[in-house]
Amino acid sequence: MNKSDLVKKIEEKEAFISQEDVKLSIDLIIDFISETLRISQRVEVRNFGTFSTRTRDKRISRNPKTGSPILVQSKSHAYFRASKFLKETLNK
Protein backbone atom coordinates (compact mmCIF):
# COMPACT_ATOMS: atom_id res chain seq x y z
CA MET A 1 0.00 0.00 0.00
CA ASN A 2 1.37 3.40 -0.92
CA LYS A 3 0.37 6.84 0.35
CA SER A 4 -2.40 7.42 -2.22
CA ASP A 5 -3.94 4.02 -1.39
CA LEU A 6 -3.83 4.90 2.31
CA VAL A 7 -5.57 8.24 1.62
CA LYS A 8 -8.34 6.48 -0.35
CA LYS A 9 -8.88 3.81 2.34
CA ILE A 10 -9.14 6.38 5.14
CA GLU A 11 -11.49 8.55 3.10
CA GLU A 12 -13.74 5.54 2.33
CA LYS A 13 -13.82 4.46 5.98
CA GLU A 14 -14.48 7.94 7.41
CA ALA A 15 -17.12 9.60 5.21
CA PHE A 16 -17.01 12.94 7.05
CA ILE A 17 -13.33 13.58 6.17
CA SER A 18 -12.46 14.79 2.67
CA GLN A 19 -9.66 13.27 0.63
CA GLU A 20 -7.77 16.58 0.69
CA ASP A 21 -7.94 16.71 4.51
CA VAL A 22 -6.65 13.14 4.80
CA LYS A 23 -3.77 13.85 2.41
CA LEU A 24 -2.87 17.06 4.26
CA SER A 25 -2.93 15.24 7.61
CA ILE A 26 -0.68 12.44 6.39
CA ASP A 27 1.74 14.95 4.85
CA LEU A 28 1.87 16.93 8.11
CA ILE A 29 2.58 13.80 10.16
CA ILE A 30 5.35 12.66 7.78
CA ASP A 31 6.87 16.17 7.75
CA PHE A 32 6.82 16.32 11.56
CA ILE A 33 8.47 12.91 11.93
CA SER A 34 11.09 13.78 9.28
CA GLU A 35 11.94 17.12 10.89
CA THR A 36 12.19 15.57 14.36
CA LEU A 37 14.53 12.84 13.07
CA ARG A 38 16.60 15.48 11.24
CA ILE A 39 17.46 17.11 14.57
CA SER A 40 18.32 13.65 16.00
CA GLN A 41 15.34 13.31 18.30
CA ARG A 42 13.07 10.29 18.49
CA VAL A 43 9.34 9.99 17.88
CA GLU A 44 7.31 7.47 19.84
CA VAL A 45 3.80 6.51 18.70
CA ARG A 46 2.17 4.44 21.45
CA ASN A 47 1.05 0.96 20.39
CA PHE A 48 2.81 1.41 17.03
CA GLY A 49 6.53 1.97 17.45
CA THR A 50 9.46 4.32 17.76
CA PHE A 51 11.30 6.23 15.04
CA SER A 52 14.90 7.24 15.74
CA THR A 53 18.19 7.83 13.97
CA ARG A 54 21.32 5.74 14.04
CA THR A 55 24.77 6.66 12.80
CA ARG A 56 26.86 4.45 10.56
CA ASP A 57 30.60 4.94 11.10
CA LYS A 58 32.86 5.88 8.23
CA ARG A 59 34.37 2.86 6.53
CA ILE A 60 36.29 1.68 3.52
CA SER A 61 34.12 0.11 0.85
CA ARG A 62 34.74 -1.17 -2.66
CA ASN A 63 33.60 0.14 -6.02
CA PRO A 64 31.71 -2.87 -7.41
CA LYS A 65 32.71 -2.06 -10.98
CA THR A 66 36.45 -1.59 -10.51
CA GLY A 67 37.11 -3.12 -7.10
CA SER A 68 39.04 -0.04 -5.97
CA PRO A 69 38.66 1.06 -2.32
CA ILE A 70 36.42 4.05 -1.55
CA LEU A 71 36.10 5.94 1.74
CA VAL A 72 32.43 6.17 2.75
CA GLN A 73 31.81 8.99 5.24
CA SER A 74 29.73 8.46 8.39
CA LYS A 75 26.03 9.07 7.93
CA SER A 76 22.76 8.87 9.78
CA HIS A 77 19.83 6.70 8.80
CA ALA A 78 16.27 6.35 10.02
CA TYR A 79 15.46 3.39 12.27
CA PHE A 80 12.04 2.03 13.25
CA ARG A 81 11.36 -0.31 16.14
CA ALA A 82 7.90 -1.85 16.33
CA SER A 83 6.11 -1.78 19.68
CA LYS A 84 5.29 -4.92 21.62
CA PHE A 85 1.58 -4.36 20.89
CA LEU A 86 2.20 -4.13 17.11
CA LYS A 87 4.34 -7.28 17.14
CA GLU A 88 1.65 -9.18 19.07
CA THR A 89 -1.06 -7.93 16.69
CA LEU A 90 0.91 -9.10 13.66
CA ASN A 91 1.55 -12.54 15.15
CA LYS A 92 -2.04 -13.41 16.16
C-alpha positions, -999 to 999 in steps of 0.1 A, spaced: 0 0 0 14 34 -9 4 68 3 -24 74 -22 -39 40 -14 -38 49 23 -56 82 16 -83 65 -3 -89 38 23 -91 64 51 -115 86 31 -137 55 23 -138 45 60 -145 79 74 -171 96 52 -170 129 70 -133 136 62 -125 148 27 -97 133 6 -78 166 7 -79 167 45 -67 131 48 -38 139 24 -29 171 43 -29 152 76 -7 124 64 17 150 48 19 169 81 26 138 102 53 127 78 69 162 78 68 163 116 85 129 119 111 138 93 119 171 109 122 156 144 145 128 131 166 155 112 175 171 146 183 137 160 153 133 183 131 103 185 93 100 179 73 75 198 38 65 187 22 44 215 10 10 204 28 14 170 65 20 174 95 43 178 113 62 150 149 72 157 182 78 140 213 57 140 248 67 128 269 44 106 306 49 111 329 59 82 344 29 65 363 17 35 341 1 9 347 -12 -27 336 1 -60 317 -29 -74 327 -21 -110 364 -16 -105 371 -31 -71 390 0 -60 387 11 -23 364 40 -16 361 59 17 324 62 27 318 90 52 297 85 84 260 91 79 228 89 98 198 67 88 163 64 100 155 34 123 120 20 133 114 -3 161 79 -18 163 61 -18 197 53 -49 216 16 -44 209 22 -41 171 43 -73 171 17 -92 191 -11 -79 167 9 -91 137 15 -125 151 -20 -134 162 
